[in-house]
Every structure is written in structure tokens, then in C-alpha cells.
Amino acid sequence: MTPPPGPPAKDMVWVAGGCFLMGSDDFYPEERPVHEVEAGGFWMDRHPVTNAQFRRFVKATGYVTVAERPPDPADYPDADPDLLVPGGLVFQPSTGPVDLRDWRAWWAWVPGASWRHPEGPGSTLHGRDLHPVVQVCHADAQAYAGWAGKALPSEAEWEYAARGGLESKVFCWGDEFAPKGRQMANTWQGEFPWQNLLLDRYERTSPVGSFPPNGYGLHDMAGNVWEWTSDRFTAHHGDGDTCCAPHEPQETIPRNVIKGGSHLCAPSYCLRYRPAARQGEAVDTATTHIGFRCVLRSAPDGAGDQAGGRQG
């Protein structure tokens, strides 16, 4: 497919449409079954939205993120009233091995955590202008995309773009995790959540573009931060539990698909820095490891099936 004149915005990459095999039968149940999907052509941000980009949006619009607003008690009838304050979830490594079935061992609700203060009061964005923005809920990502004249990618668009033209490979770059010993993404090396060997040099997020791009010229499609998509999480790939993303089985808040894994994904626990990997995340969740990027479709709004991915 011939790309339209462009790029329509700085740092966007054209991803030509085509058919691909979505999902994987080799890893987690929610990725199954492998099925053919047709994706239309679209422009995609070369990298996740950065703190600097999000700051420009907030400055231009006065937007206040969900994490900066007091929660509505009606939405959380069983919550401790003392916790119904602005804030977000912050990763806190344990001092040793813990029960990996309980995410409370490494996640903490921190009042005052927000995109400006990712780890809570006292933390800043100093030196992190080029890091992905975090502590953003799904609504925040949508608001930014609307302001920029773009949209959030569908799950199919995201996975198609992440594969970079490689059919059915495990990672965005091939089947070998670290070809010739080279770290290809910001992930967790060591025993999660207490031992991070830092073989990739980064303890938390990394500046966008710190690792090689995939075949389409897109950076950070694996690791660094999970990324919001526009699709609700459903069981059409099969049933499965989340891992390093906080989740309660009884939650009633809608969940959307996040893709790509993050710097907290470790093969000993969460091998999800792969194109096929997927999780459902509550749309009101703001954490230190979820961000987003945007797309601009060649088809006009409402031409939906082809632009967003049509399943075969």
C-alpha cells in the first residue's frame, strides 16, 4: 500500500496494511488461538508519548489527569475513605523472594503519585523529558490522542506494527532474546521482584529510542512501558490471568487491552515483552509502567473494520 503524503506529524511512521497471524499458541492462554487478521495502513508514533510531549498537551489544554483527581466514592463503595485521594500505583521492589501470586508484595498505592511525580511526592521528571509518560489512565491517553488529532491503536494494529514485518516470531526482532548478547529492550533481568541485574542498564523506564527499532522503524514496541489500546479486553483469545499488572477478579471497572510488556517483565514471571502478549488493565489504573502511543489511520473515522483490523 502506498503511504499517503506525509508524515502527517513529526516522528510518525507509516505502517502499510496487510494480513498477519495474530496471537500465539506457545505462551499464555489469553494469546490463543493464532488467527488471521487484516490490518489497514496507518501512521504510528515512532515511540511512546514522552513526558515532554505530554507536558505540552497539559500546558495547552489545562488537562488534569485521573490520578490527579480525587476518586468518586460511588465508584469504589468498598474502599477505605482514607485512600480515596489522588494518587497512583508505584512499583516497590521487595527485599527478597515473595509469593508471586500476590501483586501487593511489589505494588503500593501512593497518594500524590502522578505523571509529574511518577514515584510519588518528592519524585520529579528531572532528566526524564524523553522517557515515556506514565501514571496515565486510559482516559488520559484518549484525551491526549484527541488533542493531537490522532487515536489510540486497536489491539490488532498494535500487534501488527510491533511485529515489524516478521511473521510469527517470538520477539519484535526475531526468536532469540539477546542476539549475540545484545539487549534489545528494557526488561527485567534477574529474579522478579527483588533482583534486577540491570544488564540493559535501566532500573525503571528508559529514554525512548534507547534500543534498536523494529523492521518498521518503531521503537520500544517491547518492554519499557505497557501501552494502552482502544480495545476492551475479552476472552476471544481464551481465558488467562494477568501477571505483573495489578488485577482483582471481582473488579467491575472495564478493562482494556495493554500491549508490549514493560521494564518489569521477567522471563521467570512475566514473559510478555512479545508482540503476541496481551493483558487486560482496568481503565482507571495509573501505574509507573503503563504509557501509550497514537496512530493516525488512512481510513476516515468510522471506516473502522479495515483500519482497526478485521479478523478472518
N, C-alpha and C positions, 0 to 999 in steps of 0.2 A: 504494500500500500504506500502510495506517495504521500509524504507528510505535507500538511498544509503550510503556507508561508509562515515563517516564524523564526525563532521560537516566540510564542505569544508573551512570555515573561522570562525574566532573567533566570538562568540556572534551571531551565526545564529541558527535558529530553523527550524526543519523540519515540514512542513505542508502537511500531506497526502492528496491526491486528493479525490474528491468526488463530488456529486451533492448537490446543495443547492438552496434555494429560494432567489433570488436577488431582492433588491428593497423593497419598502413599499407603501402600499395604504393609510396609515394613517396620513401622514405628508405633505410634499411639493410635488407639481405636478411633478417636474423633477425626482422624485424617482419612479414614476409609469410607467407601471404596474409591479406587482410582477411576476417574470418569473423564470423558472428553468434554471440553468446554471451548466455545468460540469467543474470543475477545476482539472487540473493535479497536481501532487505533486510537491512541490518546497521548497527550503530553503528560509527563510526570515530573514532579520536583526531583532534581538530581540528588537531593539529600533531605533528611528530615528538617522540618522547620526549626530554625535556631532561636536561641534566646534573643539575639539581636533583631531578627525578623519579627518575633512575637512582640518585642518591646515597641517596635514601630507601629504595629497594629493597635496596641493598647494606647499609645500616645495619640494616635489619630482618632480613636473612637471613644476613649474613656472606658473601655470594656473592663468589667470586673469578673474574674474567673469564679467558677463554682467553689473552688477551695478557699476563696477569699470572702465568701458569703456565709452567714450563719445558716445551718441546715434547718429545714422546716420540720418541726417536731411531728407533724402529721405524717411525714414520710418515714419516720423512724419511731413508731409508737413504743417499742420495747427498749429504746436506747436510754442510757444514763443521761439525764439532763445536763450534767456537768460536761459531757462530751459533745454536746450539740453546739459547738463553736467552730469558727472557720479553722480549717487545717487539712492535713493530708497524711497519707501513709508513707513512712520513711523506713527504708531498709536499715537494719542494725545487725551486723554480723554477730553470731554467737561466739562464745569463748571456747567452744569445743563441740563435739558431735551432739546432735539433738534428734528428736523424733521428727523425721521429715514429713510425717502426716499432719503436723500441726504448724501452719504458717505463722502462728503467733510467736513462735520461737525466734523469728527474724524480722517480722513486720511490727511497727509500732505506730499508733495514731498520735501525731504530733500537732497540737494546736499551734497555729501560726505558720505551718508549712504551706508554701505556695510556690508558684513559678518563680517569684522574686527571691524566695528563701527556701530552696528545694529541700534542705535537711532541717528546716525549722528556723525559729528566731536565732539570729547570730550567724547563720549561713548567708552567703551572698552569691551574686553572679560574677564577681570579680574574676577576670581571666576566663570566663566561660561564655563569652559572646557567641562563639562558634560551636558551642555544644548544643545538642538538641534541647528544646524546651521540654520540661517535664512538669509534673503536678498539674496536668491539664486533663479535664474530663472530656467525654465525647462532645458535649455541647460547646465547650471551649474550642475544640478543633473545628467544629462546624462553623462557629462564628468567625474564626479566622479565615476559613476557606471562602465563606460568603463574602467577606470584606475584600479578599484578594481576587474575587471573580472566578473562583475555582470550586472544587468539590473534593470530598473525601473519596478515595478509591473504593470500589467494590472489592470483596474478597478475591474474586476471580481476577480482576485487573491487577491487584497487588501481587498475587502469586505468579501470574503470567509475567509481569515485569521483573519480579525477583529472580525468576529462572534465567533471565538474560539470554534466551535462545537455546539453552541446554535442556534437552528433553530427558526427563526422569532421572536427573542427577540428584544426589543426596543434598549437596550444598549449592549455593549460588555460583560457585566456581568449579564444581566437579564432585568427585566422590571421595577425595582424600581431604581430611580435615585441615591438616597443615602441610601442604605440599613442600617438600624439601625443608621442612622445619619452619616454614614461614607462617606466622599467624595472620589469618585472612579477615578476622573480625574481632570485635570487642566482646569477649565472652568470659566466663568464669573458668579458670584453670585451678584445679585442686578440689578439695572436699568441701562441698557446699553445706552449710552457710558460714563456715568458720575459717577455712584455709584457702586463701586466694594467692596463688603463686605468682600472679602478675606477669605471666610470660608475654602477654600482649601490652604490658606497660601501664595499663589503666585499671584503677581500682573502682571507679564509678564510670560515668559517661566519658566519651572521648570527643574531641572536635570532629565535626562531620568531615568526611573525606580523608580520615587518617589511615584507612585501609583501602586496598585496591577496589576499583569499581567492577561491577559485573559486565557481562557481554553487551549490555545496552548502555553502559556508561553511568549506571546508577550506583551511588554509594550507600553503605550502611543498610542494605537490604537484609543483612543478617547481623544479629547482635546489636550492641549499643542501647537502643530502646525498642520496646514493642511499639507497634504503630496501629492506631485506630483505623478501622474501615467503616464503610457505610452499612454493612450488612448485620442483621440480627444473627446471633448465634443460635443455630438449630441443630438437631440431631441427624440431619440428612447425610452427614458423613459417618454417622454412627455415634454411639454414646462414649463419653470419656470424661474424666475428672481433670480439673486444672491442676497445675503444679505450683510454680513459684508465684503466680498471681493470686492474691487473696480471694477466697470464694467461700460462701456459705451455702449449703444445699437448700436451705429454706428461704433464700433471698427471693424477693418479689420484684426487685428493680430489674428492668430489662437489661439484657446483656448483648453487646455487640462483639463481633469478631475482632481480635487483635492478631497481628501477624509479625513474624520476624525474629522473635526472641529478644533477649536483652543481654546486658553485661552480667546479669545474674544467672544466666542459663549455664548449667554444668552438665557434662555427659553422665556424671554419677547420679544426677537427679532430674534434670530438665533439658533433654537434648532437643531443643526447639528453635535453634538458630538455623532453620532449614526452610526452604520455600513452602513445603507442604504443611509445615507445622501451623497449628491454629489453636486459639483459646477463646473462650467467652469471658468478657470482662464487664462488670456492672457499669452502666453508662455514667454513674455518678462517682466513679472511682478516680481519685487523683493520687498518683504514686511517683516515686523517684525513678521509675524505669519505664514509663509509658509516654510516648510522644506521638507524632503524626507527620505525614506529608500529604500533598494535594495532587490532584490531577485536573486536567482540562481536556474534555472529550471532543473528538472531531464531530460527533453527532450532537445536534442540539438537545437541550433538556427535554426529556420525555421520549427520546428515541431509544430509550432505556435498554432493551434486551441486548442489542448488539454492543452498545457502548459499555454496559456493565458486565457482560459475559453471559453467553447463552449456553446452557448445559445440554449436552447431547444425550 
